[in-house]
């Protein structure tokens, strides 16, 4: 399908952005796209759930391969990473860098290994695994998720996000803890995903030998790790607008305590705007923008032991009276 690049320098550099639910991966990706001036970048977006919310925060259409607003290319990952990358490589003459944003429940090791152990090795090189950590929410227990710690352990650089929300003492304590998960980590502090691009792109930080060894160790342990650490996603869609009053009551009094992450696009009754909804832990944020698609509400909720039918009924009750 593709001719093999004549030199290693001709391979497409790949940056993996990982991090636990709500850490700020999409915020970082948006900040990169706004300031990427060295060349042209392609983006692969993966989601946990059957509604692709993150790609809608970057783009305005819902096809497999689409143009970003700044002329870059975006492609959603469904079930096959290799196929998605080859769809990007079909546009190789137009791009200089590939960024893969993983779901918040993804183990970065097998994703990185896919670029080494398949035909992708002939055309791409992993530049770095960047792990975004929520400086306010991350704790040693971190919601009982082994994935959160694997994301840190296999990182080439830890991006400590939301540093504006915590004290210097808390940041230093968290950095000391992260050093127990990954010895001698490269840690960069940031807020709102703002970080100098030369620190995170074209760094050649990725150590393929370390990841290959780690993968063999994982296989030898034969650990039966529950898929997605027991987390599940519940989706909700409606063409009818949401009543803001009812939705606020739902968030205040009916939101299941087992929900850790929520995100989506809201069509709010009596509002002409498109509203982007984000819930991470106890933090809730709603931003407004203009619609560039037909207005509709799309929400994804992520948590443990959720009752999908009950949650969808509660959200149906939040719909307004107008069409």
KEZAVO-31253 format. One record per residue (C-alpha): chain; residue in one letter; residue number from 0; y, z, x. Coordinates in nm, 4 decimals. Example, Ala and Ser with C-alpha at 12.3 -4.5 7.8 and 13.67 -1.06 7.14 Angstrom:
<nodes>
{chaine: A, residu: A, num: 0, py: -0.4500, pz: 0.7800, px: 1.2300}
{chaine: A, residu: S, num: 1, py: -0.1060, pz: 0.7140, px: 1.3670}
</nodes>
This chain:
<nodes>
{chaine: A, residu: X, num: 0, py: 0.0000, pz: 0.0000, px: 0.0000}
{chaine: A, residu: X, num: 1, py: 0.2392, pz: 0.0932, px: 0.2800}
{chaine: A, residu: X, num: 2, py: 0.2572, pz: -0.0086, px: 0.6429}
{chaine: A, residu: X, num: 3, py: 0.2114, pz: 0.2748, px: 0.8872}
{chaine: A, residu: X, num: 4, py: 0.5396, pz: 0.3783, px: 1.0565}
{chaine: A, residu: X, num: 5, py: 0.5401, pz: 0.2739, px: 1.4223}
{chaine: A, residu: X, num: 6, py: 0.6719, pz: 0.6094, px: 1.5539}
{chaine: A, residu: X, num: 7, py: 0.6794, pz: 0.9743, px: 1.4396}
{chaine: A, residu: X, num: 8, py: 1.0561, pz: 0.9462, px: 1.4058}
{chaine: A, residu: X, num: 9, py: 1.0069, pz: 0.6878, px: 1.1306}
{chaine: A, residu: X, num: 10, py: 0.8273, pz: 0.9396, px: 0.9091}
{chaine: A, residu: X, num: 11, py: 1.0199, pz: 1.0748, px: 0.6102}
{chaine: A, residu: X, num: 12, py: 1.1186, pz: 1.4410, px: 0.6719}
{chaine: A, residu: X, num: 13, py: 1.0133, pz: 1.6775, px: 0.3920}
{chaine: A, residu: X, num: 14, py: 1.1655, pz: 2.0164, px: 0.3084}
{chaine: A, residu: X, num: 15, py: 0.9725, pz: 2.2481, px: 0.0761}
{chaine: A, residu: X, num: 16, py: 1.1827, pz: 2.4919, px: -0.1267}
{chaine: A, residu: X, num: 17, py: 0.9739, pz: 2.7784, px: -0.2606}
{chaine: A, residu: X, num: 18, py: 1.0470, pz: 3.1245, px: -0.3947}
{chaine: A, residu: X, num: 19, py: 0.9445, pz: 3.3501, px: -0.6797}
{chaine: A, residu: X, num: 20, py: 1.0566, pz: 3.3138, px: -1.0411}
{chaine: A, residu: X, num: 21, py: 1.4351, pz: 3.3309, px: -1.0774}
{chaine: A, residu: X, num: 22, py: 1.5096, pz: 3.3518, px: -0.7055}
{chaine: A, residu: X, num: 23, py: 1.7614, pz: 3.0641, px: -0.7154}
{chaine: A, residu: X, num: 24, py: 1.5707, pz: 2.7564, px: -0.5989}
{chaine: A, residu: X, num: 25, py: 1.7413, pz: 2.5128, px: -0.8359}
{chaine: A, residu: X, num: 26, py: 2.0825, pz: 2.6600, px: -0.7527}
{chaine: A, residu: X, num: 27, py: 2.0115, pz: 2.5975, px: -0.3847}
{chaine: A, residu: X, num: 28, py: 1.8905, pz: 2.2453, px: -0.4576}
{chaine: A, residu: X, num: 29, py: 2.2055, pz: 2.1644, px: -0.6539}
{chaine: A, residu: X, num: 30, py: 2.4193, pz: 2.2982, px: -0.3703}
{chaine: A, residu: X, num: 31, py: 2.2324, pz: 2.0738, px: -0.1230}
{chaine: A, residu: X, num: 32, py: 2.2710, pz: 1.7652, px: -0.3416}
{chaine: A, residu: X, num: 33, py: 2.6443, pz: 1.8208, px: -0.3815}
{chaine: A, residu: X, num: 34, py: 2.6996, pz: 1.8351, px: -0.0052}
{chaine: A, residu: X, num: 35, py: 2.4321, pz: 1.6041, px: 0.1350}
{chaine: A, residu: X, num: 36, py: 2.6391, pz: 1.3447, px: 0.3208}
{chaine: A, residu: X, num: 37, py: 2.4221, pz: 1.2570, px: 0.6206}
{chaine: A, residu: X, num: 38, py: 2.2142, pz: 1.0115, px: 0.4209}
{chaine: A, residu: X, num: 39, py: 2.0281, pz: 0.9792, px: 0.0946}
{chaine: A, residu: X, num: 40, py: 1.7911, pz: 1.2417, px: -0.0409}
{chaine: A, residu: X, num: 41, py: 1.4979, pz: 1.2259, px: -0.2819}
{chaine: A, residu: X, num: 42, py: 1.3829, pz: 1.5214, px: -0.4898}
{chaine: A, residu: X, num: 43, py: 1.0443, pz: 1.6215, px: -0.6310}
{chaine: A, residu: X, num: 44, py: 1.0591, pz: 1.8904, px: -0.8993}
{chaine: A, residu: X, num: 45, py: 0.7564, pz: 2.0873, px: -1.0130}
{chaine: A, residu: X, num: 46, py: 0.7495, pz: 2.3127, px: -1.3202}
{chaine: A, residu: X, num: 47, py: 0.5366, pz: 2.5924, px: -1.4621}
{chaine: A, residu: X, num: 48, py: 0.5254, pz: 2.5014, px: -1.8306}
{chaine: A, residu: X, num: 49, py: 0.5128, pz: 2.1809, px: -2.0313}
{chaine: A, residu: X, num: 50, py: 0.8909, pz: 2.1330, px: -2.0598}
{chaine: A, residu: X, num: 51, py: 1.0648, pz: 2.0261, px: -1.7409}
{chaine: A, residu: X, num: 52, py: 1.3838, pz: 2.2333, px: -1.7478}
{chaine: A, residu: X, num: 53, py: 1.4743, pz: 2.2301, px: -1.3774}
{chaine: A, residu: X, num: 54, py: 1.4920, pz: 1.8516, px: -1.3561}
{chaine: A, residu: X, num: 55, py: 1.7312, pz: 1.8521, px: -1.6521}
{chaine: A, residu: X, num: 56, py: 1.9637, pz: 2.0759, px: -1.4524}
{chaine: A, residu: X, num: 57, py: 1.9764, pz: 1.7977, px: -1.1921}
{chaine: A, residu: X, num: 58, py: 1.9496, pz: 1.4820, px: -1.3992}
{chaine: A, residu: X, num: 59, py: 2.0199, pz: 1.3399, px: -1.7413}
{chaine: A, residu: X, num: 60, py: 1.7072, pz: 1.1471, px: -1.8372}
{chaine: A, residu: X, num: 61, py: 1.3421, pz: 1.2338, px: -1.8710}
{chaine: A, residu: X, num: 62, py: 1.1499, pz: 0.9515, px: -1.7113}
{chaine: A, residu: X, num: 63, py: 0.9098, pz: 0.9881, px: -1.4193}
{chaine: A, residu: X, num: 64, py: 1.1353, pz: 0.8327, px: -1.1552}
{chaine: A, residu: X, num: 65, py: 1.5062, pz: 0.8491, px: -1.2247}
{chaine: A, residu: X, num: 66, py: 1.8437, pz: 0.8217, px: -1.0599}
{chaine: A, residu: X, num: 67, py: 2.0347, pz: 1.1390, px: -0.9887}
{chaine: A, residu: X, num: 68, py: 2.4050, pz: 1.1436, px: -1.0670}
{chaine: A, residu: X, num: 69, py: 2.4944, pz: 1.1046, px: -0.6995}
{chaine: A, residu: X, num: 70, py: 2.2730, pz: 0.7991, px: -0.6540}
{chaine: A, residu: X, num: 71, py: 1.9729, pz: 0.9883, px: -0.5185}
{chaine: A, residu: X, num: 72, py: 1.6222, pz: 0.9660, px: -0.6602}
{chaine: A, residu: X, num: 73, py: 1.4294, pz: 1.2333, px: -0.8482}
{chaine: A, residu: X, num: 74, py: 1.0633, pz: 1.2352, px: -0.9455}
{chaine: A, residu: X, num: 75, py: 0.8737, pz: 1.4978, px: -1.1424}
{chaine: A, residu: X, num: 76, py: 0.5365, pz: 1.6280, px: -1.0225}
{chaine: A, residu: X, num: 77, py: 0.2753, pz: 1.6320, px: -1.2947}
{chaine: A, residu: X, num: 78, py: -0.0744, pz: 1.6903, px: -1.1592}
{chaine: A, residu: X, num: 79, py: -0.0908, pz: 1.4814, px: -0.8442}
{chaine: A, residu: X, num: 80, py: 0.1475, pz: 1.5516, px: -0.5584}
{chaine: A, residu: X, num: 81, py: 0.0347, pz: 1.2530, px: -0.3529}
{chaine: A, residu: X, num: 82, py: 0.1029, pz: 1.0080, px: -0.6343}
{chaine: A, residu: X, num: 83, py: 0.4484, pz: 1.1553, px: -0.6853}
{chaine: A, residu: X, num: 84, py: 0.5296, pz: 1.1262, px: -0.3139}
{chaine: A, residu: X, num: 85, py: 0.4107, pz: 0.7666, px: -0.3005}
{chaine: A, residu: X, num: 86, py: 0.6371, pz: 0.6864, px: -0.5950}
{chaine: A, residu: X, num: 87, py: 0.9209, pz: 0.8203, px: -0.3806}
{chaine: A, residu: X, num: 88, py: 0.8013, pz: 0.6276, px: -0.0730}
{chaine: A, residu: X, num: 89, py: 0.8283, pz: 0.3084, px: -0.2732}
{chaine: A, residu: X, num: 90, py: 1.2047, pz: 0.3628, px: -0.2343}
{chaine: A, residu: X, num: 91, py: 1.1818, pz: 0.4488, px: 0.1392}
{chaine: A, residu: X, num: 92, py: 1.4566, pz: 0.2036, px: 0.2332}
{chaine: A, residu: X, num: 93, py: 1.6965, pz: 0.4037, px: 0.0161}
{chaine: A, residu: X, num: 94, py: 1.6203, pz: 0.7614, px: 0.1235}
{chaine: A, residu: X, num: 95, py: 1.6452, pz: 0.9678, px: 0.4400}
{chaine: A, residu: X, num: 96, py: 1.5048, pz: 1.3045, px: 0.3317}
{chaine: A, residu: X, num: 97, py: 1.2626, pz: 1.4400, px: 0.0696}
{chaine: A, residu: X, num: 98, py: 1.3043, pz: 1.7833, px: -0.0884}
{chaine: A, residu: X, num: 99, py: 1.0193, pz: 1.9362, px: -0.2894}
{chaine: A, residu: X, num: 100, py: 1.1136, pz: 2.2220, px: -0.5222}
{chaine: A, residu: X, num: 101, py: 0.7978, pz: 2.4099, px: -0.6180}
{chaine: A, residu: X, num: 102, py: 0.7353, pz: 2.6206, px: -0.9231}
{chaine: A, residu: X, num: 103, py: 0.8082, pz: 2.9908, px: -0.8770}
{chaine: A, residu: X, num: 104, py: 0.4358, pz: 3.0638, px: -0.8965}
{chaine: A, residu: X, num: 105, py: 0.3283, pz: 2.8129, px: -0.6314}
{chaine: A, residu: X, num: 106, py: 0.1534, pz: 2.8982, px: -0.3070}
{chaine: A, residu: X, num: 107, py: 0.3363, pz: 2.6833, px: -0.0475}
{chaine: A, residu: X, num: 108, py: 0.0420, pz: 2.6627, px: 0.1941}
{chaine: A, residu: X, num: 109, py: -0.1753, pz: 2.4085, px: 0.0096}
{chaine: A, residu: X, num: 110, py: 0.1341, pz: 2.2046, px: -0.0763}
{chaine: A, residu: X, num: 111, py: 0.2345, pz: 2.1815, px: 0.2885}
{chaine: A, residu: X, num: 112, py: -0.1248, pz: 2.1095, px: 0.3868}
{chaine: A, residu: X, num: 113, py: -0.1335, pz: 1.8162, px: 0.1437}
{chaine: A, residu: X, num: 114, py: 0.1162, pz: 1.6414, px: 0.3681}
{chaine: A, residu: X, num: 115, py: -0.1127, pz: 1.6947, px: 0.6687}
{chaine: A, residu: X, num: 116, py: -0.4629, pz: 1.6402, px: 0.5336}
{chaine: A, residu: X, num: 117, py: -0.4060, pz: 1.3255, px: 0.3280}
{chaine: A, residu: X, num: 118, py: -0.2729, pz: 0.9763, px: 0.3838}
{chaine: A, residu: X, num: 119, py: 0.0759, pz: 1.1210, px: 0.3394}
{chaine: A, residu: X, num: 120, py: 0.0577, pz: 1.2288, px: 0.7049}
{chaine: A, residu: X, num: 121, py: 0.1074, pz: 0.8647, px: 0.8048}
{chaine: A, residu: X, num: 122, py: 0.4417, pz: 0.8432, px: 0.6276}
{chaine: A, residu: X, num: 123, py: 0.5911, pz: 1.1941, px: 0.6096}
{chaine: A, residu: X, num: 124, py: 0.6430, pz: 1.5044, px: 0.8202}
{chaine: A, residu: X, num: 125, py: 0.7052, pz: 1.8548, px: 0.6877}
{chaine: A, residu: X, num: 126, py: 1.0359, pz: 1.9697, px: 0.8343}
{chaine: A, residu: X, num: 127, py: 1.0428, pz: 2.3286, px: 0.7026}
{chaine: A, residu: X, num: 128, py: 0.9258, pz: 2.5635, px: 0.4297}
{chaine: A, residu: X, num: 129, py: 1.2309, pz: 2.7439, px: 0.2908}
{chaine: A, residu: X, num: 130, py: 1.1572, pz: 3.0532, px: 0.0835}
{chaine: A, residu: X, num: 131, py: 1.4334, pz: 3.1797, px: -0.1451}
{chaine: A, residu: X, num: 132, py: 1.4252, pz: 3.5562, px: -0.2079}
{chaine: A, residu: X, num: 133, py: 1.6252, pz: 3.7321, px: -0.4801}
{chaine: A, residu: X, num: 134, py: 1.7993, pz: 4.0086, px: -0.2868}
{chaine: A, residu: X, num: 135, py: 1.8548, pz: 4.2156, px: -0.6010}
{chaine: A, residu: X, num: 136, py: 1.5190, pz: 4.1779, px: -0.7754}
{chaine: A, residu: X, num: 137, py: 1.2650, pz: 4.1570, px: -0.4904}
{chaine: A, residu: X, num: 138, py: 1.0734, pz: 4.4821, px: -0.4373}
{chaine: A, residu: X, num: 139, py: 0.7617, pz: 4.5823, px: -0.2407}
{chaine: A, residu: X, num: 140, py: 0.5676, pz: 4.5741, px: -0.5697}
{chaine: A, residu: X, num: 141, py: 0.7363, pz: 4.2522, px: -0.6845}
{chaine: A, residu: X, num: 142, py: 0.5769, pz: 4.2335, px: -1.0244}
{chaine: A, residu: X, num: 143, py: 0.2263, pz: 4.2620, px: -0.8846}
{chaine: A, residu: X, num: 144, py: 0.2310, pz: 3.9060, px: -0.7553}
{chaine: A, residu: X, num: 145, py: 0.0392, pz: 3.8073, px: -0.4441}
{chaine: A, residu: X, num: 146, py: 0.2129, pz: 3.4690, px: -0.4617}
{chaine: A, residu: X, num: 147, py: 0.5548, pz: 3.6250, px: -0.3945}
{chaine: A, residu: X, num: 148, py: 0.4304, pz: 3.7610, px: -0.0628}
{chaine: A, residu: X, num: 149, py: 0.2495, pz: 3.4418, px: 0.0361}
{chaine: A, residu: X, num: 150, py: 0.5742, pz: 3.2535, px: -0.0163}
{chaine: A, residu: X, num: 151, py: 0.7382, pz: 3.4858, px: 0.2367}
{chaine: A, residu: X, num: 152, py: 0.4439, pz: 3.4883, px: 0.4804}
{chaine: A, residu: X, num: 153, py: 0.4247, pz: 3.1081, px: 0.5068}
{chaine: A, residu: X, num: 154, py: 0.7984, pz: 3.0474, px: 0.5249}
{chaine: A, residu: X, num: 155, py: 0.9731, pz: 2.8923, px: 0.8216}
{chaine: A, residu: X, num: 156, py: 1.2990, pz: 3.0426, px: 0.7007}
{chaine: A, residu: X, num: 157, py: 1.3791, pz: 3.3076, px: 0.4390}
{chaine: A, residu: X, num: 158, py: 1.6975, pz: 3.2459, px: 0.2412}
{chaine: A, residu: X, num: 159, py: 1.8115, pz: 3.5821, px: 0.1079}
{chaine: A, residu: X, num: 160, py: 1.9975, pz: 3.4851, px: -0.2091}
{chaine: A, residu: X, num: 161, py: 2.2291, pz: 3.6789, px: -0.4443}
{chaine: A, residu: X, num: 162, py: 2.3489, pz: 3.8963, px: -0.1576}
{chaine: A, residu: X, num: 163, py: 2.6741, pz: 3.9495, px: -0.3464}
{chaine: A, residu: X, num: 164, py: 2.4888, pz: 4.1665, px: -0.5985}
{chaine: A, residu: X, num: 165, py: 2.3592, pz: 4.4333, px: -0.3578}
{chaine: A, residu: X, num: 166, py: 2.4931, pz: 4.6691, px: -0.0922}
{chaine: A, residu: X, num: 167, py: 2.4680, pz: 4.6167, px: 0.2814}
{chaine: A, residu: X, num: 168, py: 2.2272, pz: 4.9096, px: 0.3052}
{chaine: A, residu: X, num: 169, py: 2.0000, pz: 4.7526, px: 0.0435}
{chaine: A, residu: X, num: 170, py: 2.0071, pz: 4.4180, px: 0.2261}
{chaine: A, residu: X, num: 171, py: 1.9112, pz: 4.5804, px: 0.5536}
{chaine: A, residu: X, num: 172, py: 1.6275, pz: 4.7718, px: 0.3858}
{chaine: A, residu: X, num: 173, py: 1.4960, pz: 4.4512, px: 0.2279}
{chaine: A, residu: X, num: 174, py: 1.5145, pz: 4.2658, px: 0.5588}
{chaine: A, residu: X, num: 175, py: 1.3131, pz: 4.5436, px: 0.7235}
{chaine: A, residu: X, num: 176, py: 1.0508, pz: 4.5162, px: 0.4512}
{chaine: A, residu: X, num: 177, py: 1.0314, pz: 4.1356, px: 0.4813}
{chaine: A, residu: X, num: 178, py: 0.9593, pz: 4.1820, px: 0.8514}
{chaine: A, residu: X, num: 179, py: 0.6433, pz: 4.3712, px: 0.7533}
{chaine: A, residu: X, num: 180, py: 0.5309, pz: 4.0687, px: 0.5490}
{chaine: A, residu: X, num: 181, py: 0.6250, pz: 3.8106, px: 0.8129}
{chaine: A, residu: X, num: 182, py: 0.6844, pz: 3.9263, px: 1.1715}
{chaine: A, residu: X, num: 183, py: 1.0069, pz: 3.8042, px: 1.3327}
{chaine: A, residu: X, num: 184, py: 1.1254, pz: 3.6024, px: 1.0327}
{chaine: A, residu: X, num: 185, py: 1.4274, pz: 3.3738, px: 1.0411}
{chaine: A, residu: X, num: 186, py: 1.6500, pz: 3.5183, px: 0.7670}
{chaine: A, residu: X, num: 187, py: 1.9727, pz: 3.3634, px: 0.6392}
{chaine: A, residu: X, num: 188, py: 2.1846, pz: 3.5422, px: 0.3812}
{chaine: A, residu: X, num: 189, py: 2.3518, pz: 3.3442, px: 0.1043}
{chaine: A, residu: X, num: 190, py: 2.5028, pz: 3.3670, px: -0.2436}
{chaine: A, residu: X, num: 191, py: 2.4966, pz: 3.1002, px: -0.5171}
{chaine: A, residu: X, num: 192, py: 2.2743, pz: 2.8862, px: -0.2918}
{chaine: A, residu: X, num: 193, py: 2.5564, pz: 2.8233, px: -0.0463}
{chaine: A, residu: X, num: 194, py: 2.4272, pz: 2.7756, px: 0.3081}
{chaine: A, residu: X, num: 195, py: 2.5301, pz: 2.5363, px: 0.5897}
{chaine: A, residu: X, num: 196, py: 2.3039, pz: 2.2327, px: 0.5630}
{chaine: A, residu: X, num: 197, py: 2.2401, pz: 2.2019, px: 0.9406}
{chaine: A, residu: X, num: 198, py: 2.0683, pz: 2.5423, px: 0.9191}
{chaine: A, residu: X, num: 199, py: 1.8082, pz: 2.4252, px: 0.6688}
{chaine: A, residu: X, num: 200, py: 1.7655, pz: 2.0449, px: 0.6975}
{chaine: A, residu: X, num: 201, py: 1.6260, pz: 1.8468, px: 0.9922}
{chaine: A, residu: X, num: 202, py: 1.5376, pz: 2.1728, px: 1.1668}
{chaine: A, residu: X, num: 203, py: 1.1786, pz: 2.0859, px: 1.2711}
{chaine: A, residu: X, num: 204, py: 1.0859, pz: 2.4499, px: 1.2138}
{chaine: A, residu: X, num: 205, py: 0.7514, pz: 2.3791, px: 1.0501}
{chaine: A, residu: X, num: 206, py: 0.4471, pz: 2.4885, px: 1.2537}
{chaine: A, residu: X, num: 207, py: 0.1527, pz: 2.2834, px: 1.1302}
{chaine: A, residu: X, num: 208, py: -0.0931, pz: 2.4646, px: 1.3573}
{chaine: A, residu: X, num: 209, py: -0.0029, pz: 2.8009, px: 1.2007}
{chaine: A, residu: X, num: 210, py: -0.0506, pz: 2.6709, px: 0.8478}
{chaine: A, residu: X, num: 211, py: -0.3763, pz: 2.4970, px: 0.9347}
{chaine: A, residu: X, num: 212, py: -0.5126, pz: 2.8207, px: 1.0833}
{chaine: A, residu: X, num: 213, py: -0.3910, pz: 3.0186, px: 0.7811}
{chaine: A, residu: X, num: 214, py: -0.5640, pz: 2.7792, px: 0.5451}
{chaine: A, residu: X, num: 215, py: -0.8951, pz: 2.8257, px: 0.7280}
{chaine: A, residu: X, num: 216, py: -0.8521, pz: 3.2043, px: 0.7125}
{chaine: A, residu: X, num: 217, py: -0.7865, pz: 3.1828, px: 0.3385}
{chaine: A, residu: X, num: 218, py: -1.1020, pz: 2.9772, px: 0.2892}
{chaine: A, residu: X, num: 219, py: -1.3126, pz: 3.2170, px: 0.4959}
{chaine: A, residu: X, num: 220, py: -1.1986, pz: 3.5152, px: 0.2874}
{chaine: A, residu: X, num: 221, py: -1.3068, pz: 3.3375, px: -0.0309}
{chaine: A, residu: X, num: 222, py: -1.0606, pz: 3.5483, px: -0.2279}
{chaine: A, residu: X, num: 223, py: -1.0888, pz: 3.4991, px: -0.6032}
{chaine: A, residu: X, num: 224, py: -0.7140, pz: 3.5053, px: -0.6724}
{chaine: A, residu: X, num: 225, py: -0.6348, pz: 3.4640, px: -1.0466}
{chaine: A, residu: X, num: 226, py: -0.4509, pz: 3.1380, px: -1.1068}
{chaine: A, residu: X, num: 227, py: -0.0738, pz: 3.1923, px: -1.1326}
{chaine: A, residu: X, num: 228, py: -0.1230, pz: 3.5682, px: -1.0853}
{chaine: A, residu: X, num: 229, py: -0.1855, pz: 3.6038, px: -1.4581}
{chaine: A, residu: X, num: 230, py: 0.1507, pz: 3.4572, px: -1.5576}
{chaine: A, residu: X, num: 231, py: 0.1714, pz: 3.2151, px: -1.8485}
{chaine: A, residu: X, num: 232, py: 0.4429, pz: 2.9911, px: -1.9905}
{chaine: A, residu: X, num: 233, py: 0.5423, pz: 2.9547, px: -2.3554}
{chaine: A, residu: X, num: 234, py: 0.7602, pz: 2.6588, px: -2.4565}
{chaine: A, residu: X, num: 235, py: 0.9874, pz: 2.6147, px: -2.7571}
{chaine: A, residu: X, num: 236, py: 1.1725, pz: 2.3051, px: -2.8806}
{chaine: A, residu: X, num: 237, py: 1.3873, pz: 2.2305, px: -3.1829}
{chaine: A, residu: X, num: 238, py: 1.6394, pz: 1.9677, px: -3.2872}
{chaine: A, residu: X, num: 239, py: 1.8065, pz: 2.2306, px: -3.5066}
{chaine: A, residu: X, num: 240, py: 2.0830, pz: 2.4380, px: -3.3456}
{chaine: A, residu: X, num: 241, py: 2.0376, pz: 2.8009, px: -3.2488}
{chaine: A, residu: X, num: 242, py: 2.2412, pz: 3.0718, px: -3.4172}
{chaine: A, residu: X, num: 243, py: 2.4091, pz: 3.2537, px: -3.1279}
{chaine: A, residu: X, num: 244, py: 2.4197, pz: 3.5782, px: -3.3278}
{chaine: A, residu: X, num: 245, py: 2.0467, pz: 3.5641, px: -3.4062}
{chaine: A, residu: X, num: 246, py: 1.9597, pz: 3.4626, px: -3.0497}
{chaine: A, residu: X, num: 247, py: 2.1584, pz: 3.7561, px: -2.9103}
{chaine: A, residu: X, num: 248, py: 1.9749, pz: 3.9923, px: -3.1460}
{chaine: A, residu: X, num: 249, py: 1.6460, pz: 3.8469, px: -3.0235}
{chaine: A, residu: X, num: 250, py: 1.7446, pz: 3.9073, px: -2.6605}
{chaine: A, residu: X, num: 251, py: 1.8668, pz: 4.2608, px: -2.7330}
{chaine: A, residu: X, num: 252, py: 1.5895, pz: 4.3883, px: -2.9594}
{chaine: A, residu: X, num: 253, py: 1.2920, pz: 4.1517, px: -2.9794}
{chaine: A, residu: X, num: 254, py: 1.2433, pz: 4.0028, px: -2.6338}
{chaine: A, residu: X, num: 255, py: 0.8904, pz: 4.0964, px: -2.5210}
{chaine: A, residu: X, num: 256, py: 0.9017, pz: 4.3318, px: -2.2228}
{chaine: A, residu: X, num: 257, py: 0.6272, pz: 4.1221, px: -2.0604}
{chaine: A, residu: X, num: 258, py: 0.8706, pz: 3.8303, px: -2.0141}
{chaine: A, residu: X, num: 259, py: 1.0133, pz: 3.8076, px: -1.6641}
{chaine: A, residu: X, num: 260, py: 1.1735, pz: 3.4630, px: -1.6637}
{chaine: A, residu: X, num: 261, py: 1.3386, pz: 3.2446, px: -1.9259}
{chaine: A, residu: X, num: 262, py: 1.5301, pz: 2.9196, px: -1.8911}
{chaine: A, residu: X, num: 263, py: 1.6346, pz: 2.6268, px: -2.0972}
{chaine: A, residu: X, num: 264, py: 1.8936, pz: 2.4179, px: -2.2747}
{chaine: A, residu: X, num: 265, py: 2.0533, pz: 2.5524, px: -2.5931}
{chaine: A, residu: X, num: 266, py: 2.2045, pz: 2.3598, px: -2.8808}
{chaine: A, residu: X, num: 267, py: 2.4211, pz: 2.6328, px: -3.0342}
{chaine: A, residu: X, num: 268, py: 2.5415, pz: 2.6202, px: -3.3930}
{chaine: A, residu: X, num: 269, py: 2.9083, pz: 2.5196, px: -3.4315}
{chaine: A, residu: X, num: 270, py: 2.9400, pz: 2.4396, px: -3.0607}
{chaine: A, residu: X, num: 271, py: 2.9795, pz: 2.0844, px: -2.9265}
{chaine: A, residu: X, num: 272, py: 2.8689, pz: 2.1898, px: -2.5761}
{chaine: A, residu: X, num: 273, py: 2.5360, pz: 2.1862, px: -2.3966}
{chaine: A, residu: X, num: 274, py: 2.4484, pz: 2.5422, px: -2.2902}
{chaine: A, residu: X, num: 275, py: 2.2202, pz: 2.6198, px: -1.9944}
{chaine: A, residu: X, num: 276, py: 2.0364, pz: 2.9481, px: -2.0454}
{chaine: A, residu: X, num: 277, py: 1.8915, pz: 3.1540, px: -1.7601}
{chaine: A, residu: X, num: 278, py: 1.7108, pz: 3.4881, px: -1.7781}
{chaine: A, residu: X, num: 279, py: 1.5747, pz: 3.6525, px: -1.4638}
{chaine: A, residu: X, num: 280, py: 1.4514, pz: 4.0069, px: -1.5037}
{chaine: A, residu: X, num: 281, py: 1.7331, pz: 4.1769, px: -1.6920}
{chaine: A, residu: X, num: 282, py: 2.0010, pz: 3.9274, px: -1.5907}
{chaine: A, residu: X, num: 283, py: 2.1136, pz: 3.6733, px: -1.8489}
{chaine: A, residu: X, num: 284, py: 2.3537, pz: 3.3853, px: -1.7925}
{chaine: A, residu: X, num: 285, py: 2.4703, pz: 3.1013, px: -2.0181}
{chaine: A, residu: X, num: 286, py: 2.6818, pz: 2.8151, px: -1.8808}
{chaine: A, residu: X, num: 287, py: 2.8396, pz: 2.5296, px: -2.0729}
{chaine: A, residu: X, num: 288, py: 2.8575, pz: 2.1582, px: -1.9985}
{chaine: A, residu: X, num: 289, py: 2.8717, pz: 1.8259, px: -2.1828}
{chaine: A, residu: X, num: 290, py: 2.5674, pz: 1.6687, px: -2.3451}
{chaine: A, residu: X, num: 291, py: 2.4361, pz: 1.3529, px: -2.1809}
{chaine: A, residu: X, num: 292, py: 2.1206, pz: 1.3410, px: -2.3939}
{chaine: A, residu: X, num: 293, py: 2.0663, pz: 1.3879, px: -2.7696}
{chaine: A, residu: X, num: 294, py: 2.1344, pz: 1.7580, px: -2.8420}
{chaine: A, residu: X, num: 295, py: 1.8274, pz: 1.9788, px: -2.8805}
{chaine: A, residu: X, num: 296, py: 1.7095, pz: 2.3238, px: -2.7808}
{chaine: A, residu: X, num: 297, py: 1.4379, pz: 2.3476, px: -2.5148}
{chaine: A, residu: X, num: 298, py: 1.3225, pz: 2.6821, px: -2.3768}
{chaine: A, residu: X, num: 299, py: 1.0484, pz: 2.8011, px: -2.1413}
{chaine: A, residu: X, num: 300, py: 0.9481, pz: 3.1689, px: -2.1179}
{chaine: A, residu: X, num: 301, py: 0.7274, pz: 3.2993, px: -1.8362}
{chaine: A, residu: X, num: 302, py: 0.5487, pz: 3.6329, px: -1.8330}
{chaine: A, residu: X, num: 303, py: 0.2155, pz: 3.8092, px: -1.8656}
{chaine: A, residu: X, num: 304, py: 0.0031, pz: 3.8713, px: -2.1754}
{chaine: A, residu: X, num: 305, py: 0.2405, pz: 3.6829, px: -2.4039}
{chaine: A, residu: X, num: 306, py: 0.1646, pz: 3.6013, px: -2.7663}
{chaine: A, residu: X, num: 307, py: 0.2725, pz: 3.2362, px: -2.7960}
{chaine: A, residu: X, num: 308, py: 0.2639, pz: 3.2153, px: -3.1754}
{chaine: A, residu: X, num: 309, py: 0.4621, pz: 3.5362, px: -3.2215}
{chaine: A, residu: X, num: 310, py: 0.7206, pz: 3.4340, px: -2.9604}
{chaine: A, residu: X, num: 311, py: 0.7646, pz: 3.0895, px: -3.1136}
{chaine: A, residu: X, num: 312, py: 0.8086, pz: 3.2469, px: -3.4580}
{chaine: A, residu: X, num: 313, py: 1.0745, pz: 3.4847, px: -3.3256}
{chaine: A, residu: X, num: 314, py: 1.2614, pz: 3.1870, px: -3.1792}
{chaine: A, residu: X, num: 315, py: 1.2229, pz: 2.9878, px: -3.5002}
{chaine: A, residu: X, num: 316, py: 1.3923, pz: 3.2777, px: -3.6745}
{chaine: A, residu: X, num: 317, py: 1.6896, pz: 3.2284, px: -3.4399}
{chaine: A, residu: X, num: 318, py: 1.7607, pz: 2.8797, px: -3.5707}
{chaine: A, residu: X, num: 319, py: 2.0811, pz: 2.8286, px: -3.7652}
{chaine: A, residu: X, num: 320, py: 2.1215, pz: 2.6920, px: -4.1155}
{chaine: A, residu: X, num: 321, py: 2.2768, pz: 2.3589, px: -4.0130}
{chaine: A, residu: X, num: 322, py: 2.0844, pz: 2.0535, px: -3.8958}
</nodes>
